[in-house]
Amino acid sequence: MKVLGLILFALIALLQYPLWLGKGSWHKVWKINQQVITQNEKNQKLRIRNAKIDAEVQDLKQGFDAIEERARSELGMIKQDEVFFRVEVYKKNTTPPNKTGGKIPSGNK
């Protein structure tokens, strides 16, 4: 009877091994589930980014306002017959650069 009990115990232990320590153990499944959750979060952020880029592409394809805005902001372009004003603001403790391009004119030349 003792031998039968040991054999049954060994069979149960062999059947339980894959559940606890094998290739598809609960711990590995839990780790993979955590990785899936992390990847889903990254994918959601990328979907939002892709939607923004897609909207920008559609805007560039359909209208000239977006193209004009980019030309003005990124390339510094202006329209024909348009006057460009540049306003420079200086802090109180700094002096504005002189009109000679930052060089102090010397009278010895």
C-alpha positions as CSV (number, residue, x, y, z in Angstrom):
1,M,0.0,0.0,0.0
2,K,2.9,2.3,0.7
3,V,4.4,1.7,-2.7
4,L,1.0,2.5,-4.4
5,G,0.8,5.8,-2.4
6,L,4.3,6.8,-3.5
7,I,3.5,5.9,-7.2
8,L,0.4,8.0,-7.1
9,F,2.2,10.9,-5.4
10,A,5.0,10.7,-8.1
11,L,2.3,10.7,-10.9
12,I,0.6,13.7,-9.4
13,A,3.9,15.5,-9.0
14,L,4.7,14.8,-12.7
15,L,1.4,16.1,-13.8
16,Q,1.8,19.3,-11.6
17,Y,5.3,20.0,-12.9
18,P,4.3,21.7,-16.2
19,L,1.7,23.9,-14.3
20,W,4.2,25.3,-11.8
21,L,7.7,25.1,-13.4
22,G,7.2,24.0,-17.1
23,K,7.1,25.9,-20.4
24,G,3.6,27.1,-19.9
25,S,3.7,27.7,-16.1
26,W,1.5,30.3,-14.4
27,H,4.5,32.5,-13.8
28,K,5.5,32.7,-17.4
29,V,1.9,33.3,-18.5
30,W,1.6,36.1,-16.0
31,K,4.8,37.7,-17.3
32,I,3.6,37.4,-20.9
33,N,0.3,39.0,-19.9
34,Q,2.2,41.9,-18.3
35,Q,4.2,42.3,-21.6
36,V,1.0,42.3,-23.6
37,I,-0.5,45.0,-21.4
38,T,2.6,47.1,-21.8
39,Q,2.7,46.6,-25.5
40,N,-1.0,47.6,-25.8
41,E,-0.3,50.8,-24.0
42,K,2.5,51.6,-26.4
43,N,0.3,50.7,-29.4
44,Q,-2.4,53.1,-28.1
45,K,0.1,56.0,-27.9
46,L,1.3,55.2,-31.4
47,R,-2.3,55.0,-32.7
48,I,-2.9,58.5,-31.4
49,R,0.4,59.8,-32.9
50,N,-0.5,58.2,-36.2
51,A,-4.0,59.7,-36.2
52,K,-2.4,63.2,-35.7
53,I,0.0,62.6,-38.5
54,D,-2.8,61.4,-40.8
55,A,-4.9,64.4,-40.0
56,E,-2.0,66.7,-40.8
57,V,-1.4,64.9,-44.1
58,Q,-5.1,65.2,-45.0
59,D,-4.9,68.9,-44.2
60,L,-1.9,69.4,-46.4
61,K,-3.5,67.5,-49.3
62,Q,-6.8,69.4,-49.2
63,G,-6.0,73.0,-48.3
64,F,-3.4,75.6,-48.9
65,D,-3.8,77.1,-45.4
66,A,-1.6,74.4,-43.8
67,I,1.0,74.7,-46.5
68,E,1.1,78.5,-46.1
69,E,1.4,78.2,-42.3
70,R,4.3,75.8,-42.6
71,A,6.0,78.0,-45.2
72,R,5.8,81.0,-42.8
73,S,6.8,79.2,-39.6
74,E,9.4,76.8,-40.8
75,L,10.9,78.5,-43.9
76,G,10.3,82.1,-43.0
77,M,8.6,82.9,-46.3
78,I,6.3,85.8,-46.9
79,K,3.6,86.5,-49.5
80,Q,4.2,88.8,-52.5
81,D,3.7,92.5,-51.7
82,E,3.7,91.7,-48.0
83,V,5.8,93.7,-45.5
84,F,7.6,91.7,-42.8
85,F,8.2,93.4,-39.5
86,R,10.6,91.9,-37.0
87,V,10.2,92.9,-33.4
88,E,13.1,92.3,-31.0
89,V,12.7,92.5,-27.3
90,Y,15.6,93.1,-25.0
91,K,15.9,92.5,-21.4
92,K,16.5,95.4,-19.0
93,N,20.1,94.3,-18.1
94,T,21.3,93.6,-21.6
95,T,22.4,96.1,-24.2
96,P,21.2,95.9,-27.8
97,P,23.9,95.0,-30.3
98,N,25.3,97.9,-32.3
99,K,24.6,98.3,-35.9
100,T,28.1,97.3,-37.1
101,G,27.3,93.7,-36.6
102,G,28.7,93.4,-33.1
103,K,32.1,94.9,-33.9
104,I,33.2,98.1,-32.3
105,P,34.6,100.4,-35.0
106,S,38.2,101.5,-34.4
107,G,39.5,104.8,-35.6
108,N,43.1,103.5,-36.3
109,K,42.4,101.9,-39.6
